Every structure is written in C-alpha cells, then in structure tokens.
Amino acid sequence: MGIVAGSLRNGTFQSKPIMDLVYECSVFRSSHSYTGAGSLRVSYALLPGVTPCDVAPLTDMLVLPEAGQTEIVTHVVHFPAGTNIATRDVIKIVSSRTGFGSIGTCYYITDVLLPSESISYVRCRATVGKEPTTGAS
C-alpha cells in the first residue's frame, strides 16, 4: 500500500496518491526586458529555497520531433501540488536522496499540466539545457 495524502470533503475522507520525489531543485524564473536599442533581453532570477521534484525521461508519443529535425530530449518533471512553477522556468537539480542521478542538470519547463482532483502533484514537460544566466547582462 502506498503513501496517501488526504482531505475531508463533504464529511468523508478523500485520499490521493503521493509521489516519491527524490530530488530537490532550485527554480530560476525568466524575466524579459529590452535594451536601449530595442533588442529583447532575457535573464533569470533565482527563486529562494529548494523545491522537491522528480525527473524522468518522457515516453509520451505525442511529443516527437518532426521529420528532418534533430531529436529533442524531453522529460517529465513532477512537483508537489501547489508548487509555484511556470512555463519558461528553469530548474537545476541540486540534491538527491539517493546520492546519484541528474544532480547539476538544468531542465527548461515547456509545459505545465494542471493537477486534477485525483493526484497530489504538478506534472510538467521539460527539455535539458544549460544553466541560465542570472541578473542583468
């Protein structure tokens, strides 16, 4: 039997499965501005604290590159329900309970899928990328 989170609704106990989130990550939030010449400048701000998460390769057949394109490595990232995460955020894995895995890897969030009543986590799609530039450049 798995671990479950519960809540009282209409006087009855409702349970939801909880994922085992083995990683912790830092979250970088993108900010856009324009230079004096009118060029778009994108930089990132590191949000305070760390967030529990889990990352796995995506096997969703709906997300495949079109003919002639190079393969895009995509992943599924899970966060606890209510996590402040948005499309274009970047996460960097900073620790793992198991001591190994993708520590130091950065993932760019491409899709945030809304949680349903039956799950207790936020599911996102992400691509692997380099660490974002923080602050003004």
Order of alpha helices (4+ residues) and beta strands (2+ residues): beta-beta-beta-beta-beta-beta-beta-beta-beta
